[in-house]
Amino acid sequence: MIVLVDSWAWIEYLKGSPPGKKAQEIIEGKNQVIIASINLAEIYKFLLENKPKEADILIDGIIQSSFIIPLETSLALKAAKIKHTLKMGLADAIVKATAEENHAQILTGDDDFKSFKDVIYIGN
């Protein structure tokens, strides 16, 4: 299975929280893990604020264990349509567009994704 691990799931994974343990099973399982490039920015920002001494090592681990999907022109335009149609945040629209383009499930606990199919929801 192809799984796009959203920032929410990566952050919980890094915290070692109960939802993070669920994320760990999927991230470290036999799935192909992808990540939208915007998620790297969100995760790195979190790390710089909360784990500054480990930030570079931890983000490198995520980069090494994931296939990074860059925001190309066609993906950006698809994300804009999704944002417009579904009235969601731009970062979430980029994640949704990236998952759709790569036939991936979205691993998240973000309530904004809760109602969509093709989402593995691990939130409370």
C-alpha positions as semicolon CSV with decimal commas, in nm:
position;residue;x (nm);y (nm);z (nm)
1;M;0,000;0,000;0,000
2;I;0,117;0,353;-0,072
3;V;0,075;0,580;0,231
4;L;0,119;0,955;0,239
5;V;0,214;1,031;0,597
6;D;0,073;1,373;0,685
7;S;0,259;1,615;0,913
8;W;0,014;1,539;1,193
9;A;0,104;1,169;1,189
10;W;0,480;1,232;1,163
11;I;0,471;1,473;1,457
12;E;0,279;1,225;1,673
13;Y;0,526;0,955;1,566
14;L;0,816;1,176;1,675
15;K;0,642;1,250;2,007
16;G;0,586;0,879;2,072
17;S;0,220;0,945;2,158
18;P;-0,051;0,675;2,140
19;P;-0,157;0,790;1,791
20;G;0,214;0,806;1,709
21;K;0,245;0,437;1,799
22;K;-0,033;0,362;1,547
23;A;0,155;0,569;1,290
24;Q;0,475;0,380;1,372
25;E;0,315;0,048;1,277
26;I;0,226;0,183;0,934
27;I;0,543;0,387;0,875
28;E;0,773;0,103;0,976
29;G;0,557;-0,166;0,814
30;K;0,574;-0,293;0,459
31;N;0,414;0,015;0,307
32;Q;0,560;0,256;0,057
33;V;0,582;0,584;0,249
34;I;0,552;0,911;0,061
35;I;0,545;1,268;0,187
36;A;0,441;1,596;0,028
37;S;0,724;1,848;0,026
38;I;0,506;2,095;0,218
39;N;0,488;1,841;0,502
40;L;0,867;1,853;0,533
41;A;0,846;2,226;0,600
42;E;0,573;2,178;0,862
43;I;0,759;1,895;1,037
44;Y;1,094;2,074;1,031
45;K;0,933;2,387;1,179
46;F;0,790;2,172;1,460
47;L;1,130;2,012;1,520
48;L;1,314;2,344;1,525
49;E;1,070;2,474;1,787
50;N;1,043;2,159;2,000
51;K;1,357;1,951;1,946
52;P;1,614;2,200;1,813
53;K;1,921;1,990;1,898
54;E;1,780;1,686;1,719
55;A;1,596;1,866;1,437
56;D;1,846;1,802;1,159
57;I;1,896;1,436;1,245
58;L;1,524;1,369;1,279
59;I;1,424;1,544;0,956
60;D;1,703;1,359;0,775
61;G;1,557;1,031;0,902
62;I;1,218;1,124;0,759
63;I;1,376;1,223;0,428
64;Q;1,568;0,896;0,410
65;S;1,264;0,680;0,491
66;S;1,017;0,852;0,256
67;F;0,975;0,923;-0,110
68;I;0,933;1,301;-0,131
69;I;0,677;1,433;-0,378
70;P;0,770;1,785;-0,493
71;L;0,507;2,047;-0,564
72;E;0,512;2,062;-0,942
73;T;0,295;2,299;-1,145
74;S;0,019;2,050;-1,228
75;L;-0,003;1,939;-0,865
76;A;-0,017;2,301;-0,745
77;L;-0,306;2,372;-0,982
78;K;-0,492;2,059;-0,870
79;A;-0,442;2,162;-0,507
80;A;-0,585;2,507;-0,583
81;K;-0,897;2,345;-0,729
82;I;-0,932;2,121;-0,425
83;K;-0,890;2,419;-0,190
84;H;-1,151;2,616;-0,383
85;T;-1,401;2,330;-0,406
86;L;-1,365;2,186;-0,056
87;K;-1,285;2,513;0,125
88;M;-0,985;2,364;0,305
89;G;-0,645;2,505;0,390
90;L;-0,387;2,520;0,115
91;A;-0,141;2,283;0,285
92;D;-0,417;2,025;0,335
93;A;-0,527;2,068;-0,026
94;I;-0,169;2,003;-0,140
95;V;-0,160;1,687;0,073
96;K;-0,493;1,569;-0,069
97;A;-0,385;1,641;-0,427
98;T;-0,053;1,465;-0,371
99;A;-0,226;1,157;-0,232
100;E;-0,475;1,147;-0,518
101;E;-0,204;1,180;-0,782
102;N;-0,005;0,897;-0,624
103;H;-0,301;0,668;-0,544
104;A;-0,208;0,685;-0,177
105;Q;-0,393;0,657;0,151
106;I;-0,342;0,958;0,381
107;L;-0,224;0,866;0,731
108;T;-0,339;1,142;0,965
109;G;-0,529;1,242;1,273
110;D;-0,614;1,584;1,133
111;D;-0,991;1,633;1,164
112;D;-0,997;1,814;0,828
113;F;-0,941;1,475;0,660
114;K;-1,173;1,270;0,880
115;S;-1,463;1,252;0,632
116;F;-1,263;1,159;0,322
117;K;-1,228;0,809;0,184
118;D;-0,874;0,683;0,133
119;V;-0,775;0,819;0,476
120;I;-0,628;0,614;0,758
121;Y;-0,751;0,820;1,051
122;I;-0,557;0,771;1,377
123;G;-0,680;1,073;1,572
124;N;-0,891;1,063;1,887
